[in-house]
């Protein structure tokens, strides 16, 4: 048998079954609408929340600096590369970020 014959047969069977079409297309759209309404609201004037991003720049190249600048220029994002501890600013490292995350800060 030719593989295309089998594919054509399955497509024809799929098209005749109303329940398979509903389960394939209608149900996912309904679920998406429900979750969108629950978590996103109903299209009000609410703004996107400002997302905080902790960033460690181990590369310190021009590309990584440009990447950080572009991310920080987006209004939805705030990029943090350092934190304040006892009146001094300390650059994030992997260890300090892990400690802050474990503390819940």
MDAnalysis code that builds the backbone (N, CA, C; Angstrom):
import MDAnalysis as mda
import numpy as np

u = mda.Universe.empty(315, n_residues=105, atom_resindex=np.repeat(np.arange(105), 3), trajectory=True)
u.add_TopologyAttr("name", ["N", "CA", "C"] * 105)
u.add_TopologyAttr("resid", np.arange(1, 106))
u.add_TopologyAttr("resname", ["UNK", "UNK", "UNK", "UNK", "UNK", "UNK", "UNK", "UNK", "UNK", "UNK", "UNK", "UNK", "UNK", "UNK", "UNK", "UNK", "UNK", "UNK", "UNK", "UNK", "UNK", "UNK", "UNK", "UNK", "UNK", "UNK", "UNK", "UNK", "UNK", "UNK", "UNK", "UNK", "UNK", "UNK", "UNK", "UNK", "UNK", "UNK", "UNK", "UNK", "UNK", "UNK", "UNK", "UNK", "UNK", "UNK", "UNK", "UNK", "UNK", "UNK", "UNK", "UNK", "UNK", "UNK", "UNK", "UNK", "UNK", "UNK", "UNK", "UNK", "UNK", "UNK", "UNK", "UNK", "UNK", "UNK", "UNK", "UNK", "UNK", "UNK", "UNK", "UNK", "UNK", "UNK", "UNK", "UNK", "UNK", "UNK", "UNK", "UNK", "UNK", "UNK", "UNK", "UNK", "UNK", "UNK", "UNK", "UNK", "UNK", "UNK", "UNK", "UNK", "UNK", "UNK", "UNK", "UNK", "UNK", "UNK", "UNK", "UNK", "UNK", "UNK", "UNK", "UNK", "UNK"])
u.atoms.positions = np.array([
    [0.835, -1.196, 0.000],
    [0.000, 0.000, 0.000],
    [0.873, 1.251, 0.000],
    [0.345, 2.233, -0.602],
    [1.034, 3.511, -0.675],
    [0.719, 4.304, 0.602],
    [1.706, 4.975, 1.153],
    [1.524, 5.743, 2.391],
    [0.524, 6.881, 2.188],
    [0.513, 7.461, 0.996],
    [-0.409, 8.570, 0.728],
    [-1.855, 8.091, 0.710],
    [-2.087, 6.865, 0.306],
    [-3.435, 6.292, 0.341],
    [-3.921, 6.181, 1.777],
    [-3.041, 5.743, 2.669],
    [-3.407, 5.633, 4.081],
    [-3.676, 7.012, 4.695],
    [-2.859, 7.988, 4.346],
    [-3.052, 9.347, 4.864],
    [-4.380, 9.911, 4.377],
    [-4.677, 9.744, 3.114],
    [-5.934, 10.230, 2.550],
    [-7.130, 9.562, 3.216],
    [-7.035, 8.251, 3.470],
    [-8.108, 7.528, 4.145],
    [-8.343, 8.093, 5.542],
    [-7.276, 8.361, 6.281],
    [-7.411, 8.900, 7.639],
    [-7.988, 10.312, 7.635],
    [-7.594, 11.125, 6.669],
    [-8.145, 12.482, 6.578],
    [-9.636, 12.428, 6.279],
    [-10.050, 11.542, 5.406],
    [-11.479, 11.399, 5.107],
    [-12.247, 10.931, 6.343],
    [-11.694, 9.982, 7.076],
    [-12.354, 9.507, 8.302],
    [-12.424, 10.623, 9.340],
    [-11.379, 11.393, 9.438],
    [-11.354, 12.515, 10.375],
    [-12.422, 13.542, 10.030],
    [-12.583, 13.859, 8.751],
    [-13.559, 14.842, 8.310],
    [-14.995, 14.406, 8.531],
    [-15.256, 13.092, 8.532],
    [-16.621, 12.590, 8.739],
    [-17.017, 12.551, 10.207],
    [-16.050, 12.560, 11.103],
    [-16.329, 12.446, 12.527],
    [-16.438, 13.835, 13.156],
    [-17.670, 14.208, 13.537],
    [-17.885, 15.520, 14.140],
    [-17.206, 15.622, 15.508],
    [-17.191, 14.537, 16.230],
    [-16.578, 14.584, 17.557],
    [-15.067, 14.784, 17.471],
    [-14.425, 14.189, 16.499],
    [-12.972, 14.375, 16.373],
    [-12.636, 15.804, 15.962],
    [-13.457, 16.405, 15.113],
    [-13.231, 17.795, 14.722],
    [-13.440, 18.713, 15.924],
    [-14.491, 18.455, 16.706],
    [-14.757, 19.280, 17.890],
    [-13.632, 19.148, 18.901],
    [-13.163, 17.932, 19.136],
    [-12.092, 17.733, 20.100],
    [-10.776, 18.334, 19.618],
    [-10.574, 18.382, 18.330],
    [-9.324, 18.902, 17.793],
    [-9.295, 20.425, 17.771],
    [-10.410, 21.065, 17.428],
    [-10.401, 22.510, 17.234],
    [-11.210, 23.274, 18.279],
    [-12.432, 22.852, 18.560],
    [-13.325, 23.620, 19.415],
    [-12.915, 23.567, 20.885],
    [-12.626, 22.404, 21.402],
    [-12.288, 22.253, 22.822],
    [-11.026, 23.034, 23.197],
    [-9.927, 22.976, 22.444],
    [-8.762, 23.792, 22.808],
    [-9.045, 25.297, 22.784],
    [-9.887, 25.746, 21.845],
    [-10.215, 27.176, 21.822],
    [-11.008, 27.567, 23.062],
    [-11.948, 26.732, 23.473],
    [-12.752, 27.029, 24.663],
    [-11.864, 27.046, 25.908],
    [-10.985, 26.076, 26.025],
    [-10.075, 26.026, 27.179],
    [-9.169, 27.251, 27.199],
    [-8.665, 27.657, 26.031],
    [-7.818, 28.844, 25.949],
    [-8.586, 30.095, 26.364],
    [-9.830, 30.218, 25.927],
    [-10.643, 31.373, 26.299],
    [-10.912, 31.406, 27.805],
    [-11.191, 30.252, 28.383],
    [-11.460, 30.197, 29.824],
    [-10.223, 30.607, 30.618],
    [-9.080, 30.013, 30.307],
    [-7.864, 30.351, 31.038],
    [-7.427, 31.792, 30.770],
    [-7.642, 32.274, 29.553],
    [-7.323, 33.665, 29.251],
    [-8.180, 34.622, 30.056],
    [-9.455, 34.282, 30.214],
    [-10.343, 35.131, 31.006],
    [-9.975, 35.098, 32.479],
    [-9.583, 33.938, 32.957],
    [-9.238, 33.810, 34.382],
    [-7.951, 34.560, 34.703],
    [-6.922, 34.345, 33.918],
    [-5.608, 34.883, 34.248],
    [-5.303, 36.224, 33.589],
    [-6.028, 36.587, 32.551],
    [-5.694, 37.806, 31.849],
    [-6.737, 38.893, 31.941],
    [-7.872, 38.604, 32.507],
    [-8.934, 39.597, 32.558],
    [-9.720, 39.597, 31.266],
    [-10.623, 40.557, 31.156],
    [-11.480, 40.621, 29.982],
    [-11.162, 41.813, 29.100],
    [-9.927, 42.128, 28.915],
    [-9.526, 43.192, 28.010],
    [-9.657, 44.578, 28.598],
    [-9.543, 44.689, 29.897],
    [-9.616, 45.994, 30.536],
    [-8.380, 46.816, 30.237],
    [-8.220, 47.897, 30.944],
    [-7.100, 48.799, 30.692],
    [-5.882, 48.464, 31.539],
    [-5.856, 47.275, 32.115],
    [-4.727, 46.922, 32.977],
    [-3.440, 46.824, 32.159],
    [-2.378, 47.304, 32.727],
    [-1.074, 47.265, 32.083],
    [-0.361, 45.973, 32.464],
    [0.607, 45.600, 31.665],
    [1.424, 44.448, 32.007],
    [2.233, 44.772, 33.253],
    [2.390, 43.781, 34.082],
    [3.181, 43.994, 35.290],
    [4.656, 44.100, 34.931],
    [5.368, 44.871, 35.706],
    [6.793, 45.037, 35.493],
    [7.513, 43.802, 36.024],
    [8.217, 43.115, 35.160],
    [8.903, 41.893, 35.535],
    [10.346, 42.211, 35.896],
    [10.768, 41.734, 37.066],
    [12.147, 41.963, 37.511],
    [13.020, 40.799, 37.066],
    [14.162, 41.136, 36.479],
    [15.103, 40.130, 36.004],
    [16.442, 40.375, 36.686],
    [16.952, 39.338, 37.350],
    [18.290, 39.396, 37.927],
    [19.262, 38.875, 36.881],
    [20.337, 39.610, 36.651],
    [21.240, 39.251, 35.558],
    [22.684, 39.255, 36.026],
    [23.388, 38.190, 35.666],
    [24.822, 38.093, 35.918],
    [25.517, 38.155, 34.573],
    [26.384, 39.128, 34.398],
    [27.118, 39.285, 33.143],
    [28.530, 38.752, 33.336],
    [28.709, 37.476, 33.074],
    [30.032, 36.877, 33.212],
    [30.905, 37.163, 31.999],
    [30.278, 37.418, 30.871],
    [31.001, 37.646, 29.628],
    [31.594, 39.056, 29.567],
    [30.799, 40.044, 29.952],
    [31.193, 41.456, 29.936],
    [31.698, 41.905, 28.561],
    [31.110, 41.360, 27.526],
    [31.478, 41.771, 26.168],
    [30.506, 42.845, 25.699],
    [30.797, 43.411, 24.541],
    [29.917, 44.437, 23.974],
    [28.530, 43.866, 23.691],
    [28.484, 42.627, 23.237],
    [27.196, 41.999, 22.920],
    [26.362, 41.810, 24.187],
    [26.973, 41.355, 25.265],
    [26.210, 41.145, 26.493],
    [25.736, 42.470, 27.086],
    [26.554, 43.513, 26.971],
    [26.149, 44.840, 27.451],
    [24.996, 45.370, 26.602],
    [25.068, 45.166, 25.302],
    [23.993, 45.606, 24.419],
    [22.715, 44.807, 24.702],
    [22.851, 43.512, 24.957],
    [21.703, 42.671, 25.282],
    [21.019, 43.175, 26.554],
    [21.802, 43.478, 27.581],
    [21.255, 43.992, 28.837],
    [20.574, 45.337, 28.616],
    [21.183, 46.199, 27.807],
    [20.615, 47.513, 27.527],
    [19.272, 47.391, 26.812],
    [19.205, 46.490, 25.839],
    [17.946, 46.298, 25.107],
    [16.864, 45.762, 26.038],
    [17.215, 44.787, 26.869],
    [16.233, 44.251, 27.813],
    [15.764, 45.319, 28.789],
    [16.690, 46.122, 29.267],
    [16.346, 47.155, 30.247],
    [15.529, 48.284, 29.619],
    [15.639, 48.464, 28.307],
    [14.876, 49.524, 27.648],
    [13.412, 49.154, 27.463],
    [13.072, 47.871, 27.581],
    [11.678, 47.458, 27.444],
    [10.895, 47.906, 28.662],
    [9.715, 48.480, 28.472],
    [8.962, 48.997, 29.620],
    [8.438, 47.907, 30.546],
    [8.313, 46.675, 30.057],
    [7.781, 45.590, 30.878],
    [8.830, 44.952, 31.769],
    [10.111, 45.245, 31.510],
    [11.191, 44.571, 32.222],
    [12.047, 45.561, 33.004],
    [12.517, 45.105, 34.149],
    [13.523, 45.840, 34.921],
    [14.683, 44.881, 35.157],
    [15.849, 45.235, 34.648],
    [17.021, 44.373, 34.753],
    [17.883, 44.860, 35.910],
    [18.210, 43.952, 36.813],
    [19.052, 44.266, 37.969],
    [20.352, 43.486, 37.858],
    [21.474, 44.203, 37.953],
    [22.789, 43.559, 37.891],
    [23.529, 43.674, 39.216],
    [22.972, 44.465, 40.142],
    [23.624, 44.626, 41.443],
    [22.559, 44.844, 42.507],
    [22.952, 44.668, 43.745],
    [22.038, 44.873, 44.864],
    [22.755, 45.675, 45.946],
    [21.946, 46.260, 46.821],
    [22.498, 47.119, 47.855],
    [22.517, 46.373, 49.177],
    [23.680, 46.374, 49.794],
    [23.825, 45.735, 51.101],
    [24.713, 46.625, 51.964],
    [24.166, 47.102, 53.062],
    [24.907, 47.960, 54.000],
    [25.546, 49.159, 53.299],
    [24.732, 49.906, 52.591],
    [25.143, 51.142, 51.918],
    [26.200, 50.957, 50.836],
    [26.322, 49.771, 50.288],
    [27.219, 49.575, 49.148],
    [26.535, 48.663, 48.134],
    [26.855, 48.902, 46.864],
    [26.280, 48.105, 45.798],
    [27.220, 46.961, 45.444],
    [26.668, 45.768, 45.340],
    [27.447, 44.572, 45.035],
    [26.882, 43.962, 43.757],
    [27.770, 43.661, 42.793],
    [27.338, 43.025, 41.556],
    [26.881, 41.599, 41.835],
    [25.840, 41.192, 41.141],
    [25.361, 39.824, 41.288],
    [26.395, 38.841, 40.761],
    [26.540, 37.753, 41.470],
    [27.302, 36.607, 40.984],
    [26.361, 35.411, 41.117],
    [26.783, 34.286, 40.608],
    [25.926, 33.103, 40.723],
    [25.663, 32.763, 42.187],
    [26.677, 32.893, 43.019],
    [26.531, 32.552, 44.432],
    [25.578, 33.517, 45.146],
    [25.750, 34.826, 44.890],
    [24.882, 35.800, 45.564],
    [23.435, 35.662, 45.094],
    [23.237, 35.373, 43.816],
    [21.868, 35.176, 43.327],
    [21.244, 33.952, 43.959],
    [22.011, 32.859, 44.077],
    [21.479, 31.662, 44.713],
    [21.093, 31.932, 46.157],
    [21.932, 32.700, 46.872],
    [21.627, 33.038, 48.261],
    [20.359, 33.884, 48.363],
    [20.240, 34.885, 47.504],
    [19.058, 35.748, 47.534],
    [17.791, 34.964, 47.198],
    [17.875, 34.070, 46.241],
    [16.716, 33.268, 45.874],
    [16.321, 32.336, 47.007],
    [17.313, 31.723, 47.659],
    [17.009, 30.829, 48.786],
    [16.376, 31.596, 49.945],
    [16.801, 32.848, 50.151],
    [16.226, 33.664, 51.219],
    [14.857, 34.202, 50.851],
    [14.497, 34.144, 49.574],
    [13.216, 34.659, 49.131],
    [13.240, 36.129, 48.780],
    [14.430, 36.663, 48.590],
    [14.549, 38.080, 48.242],
    [14.607, 38.236, 46.730],
])
